[in-house]
């Protein structure tokens, strides 16, 4: 079980890195007050995005996603999709709750 838990933790770290990449590319947004990432789920990632993402990955250790050089291309795209779908919503849930109260 120790190996499985370690793999799961590594996967979650990779999803977090993918989320940060999507924020840096302007695909997702990050609340400046709460740090929550949002904006995914409703919009489909388009062809131009994938070309840019793969070019960034192919730059290797000197590119914006050096963590992606250790994984296969298919796993990289799957991580980006997962990170995008994981952060659905139009706004920070904490800000929305404060505004509703």
C-alpha positions in Angstrom: 0.0 0.0 0.0 2.9 2.4 0.6 3.8 2.4 -3.1 0.3 3.1 -4.1 -0.1 6.0 -1.7 3.2 7.4 -2.9 1.9 7.2 -6.5 -1.3 8.9 -5.5 0.5 11.8 -3.8 2.8 12.2 -6.8 -0.2 12.3 -9.1 -1.9 15.0 -7.0 1.3 17.1 -7.1 1.4 16.7 -10.9 -2.3 17.9 -11.1 -1.4 20.9 -8.9 1.5 21.7 -11.2 -0.8 21.3 -14.3 -3.4 23.7 -12.6 -0.7 26.3 -12.0 0.3 26.0 -15.7 -3.3 26.5 -16.8 -3.5 29.6 -14.6 -0.3 31.0 -16.0 -1.6 30.4 -19.6 -4.9 32.3 -18.7 -7.1 29.2 -19.1 -8.0 29.1 -15.4 -8.1 31.9 -12.8 -6.8 32.1 -9.3 -8.5 34.1 -6.6 -6.1 36.7 -5.4 -7.6 36.6 -1.9 -8.2 32.9 -1.3 -5.9 31.2 -3.8 -8.7 29.0 -5.1 -8.5 28.1 -8.8 -11.6 28.2 -10.9 -12.9 28.8 -14.4 -12.7 25.3 -15.9 -15.2 22.7 -16.9 -17.5 24.7 -19.2 -15.0 25.6 -22.0 -13.3 23.0 -24.0 -9.5 23.2 -24.5 -8.9 24.1 -28.1 -6.3 23.0 -30.7 -4.1 26.0 -30.4 -3.9 25.5 -26.7 -2.7 21.9 -27.2 0.0 23.0 -29.7 1.3 25.5 -27.2 1.2 23.1 -24.3 3.1 20.4 -26.2 5.7 23.0 -27.4 6.1 24.1 -23.8 6.6 20.4 -22.7 9.1 19.8 -25.5 11.3 22.6 -24.3 12.4 20.3 -21.5 14.0 21.5 -18.4 14.4 25.1 -19.7 10.7 25.4 -20.6 7.7 26.5 -18.4 6.8 22.9 -17.5 10.1 21.1 -16.6 8.1 18.7 -14.4 6.4 17.3 -17.5 9.6 16.0 -19.1 9.5 13.0 -16.7 6.1 11.8 -18.0 4.7 10.6 -21.3 3.0 13.1 -23.6 -0.4 11.3 -23.2 -0.1 11.5 -19.4 0.7 15.2 -19.7 -2.4 15.9 -21.7 -4.5 13.8 -19.4 -3.1 15.8 -16.4 -4.0 19.1 -18.1 -7.5 17.8 -18.8 -8.0 16.6 -15.2 -6.7 19.9 -13.8 -9.1 21.8 -16.0 -12.1 19.7 -15.2 -11.3 19.7 -11.4 -11.5 23.5 -11.2 -15.0 24.1 -12.7 -17.0 27.1 -11.6 -17.3 30.7 -12.6 -15.9 32.2 -9.4 -14.1 31.5 -6.2 -16.5 29.6 -3.9 -15.2 31.5 -0.9 -15.9 34.9 -2.5 -19.3 33.8 -3.7 -20.2 32.6 -0.1 -19.1 35.9 1.3 -21.1 37.9 -1.2 -24.2 35.8 -0.5 -24.0 36.3 3.3 
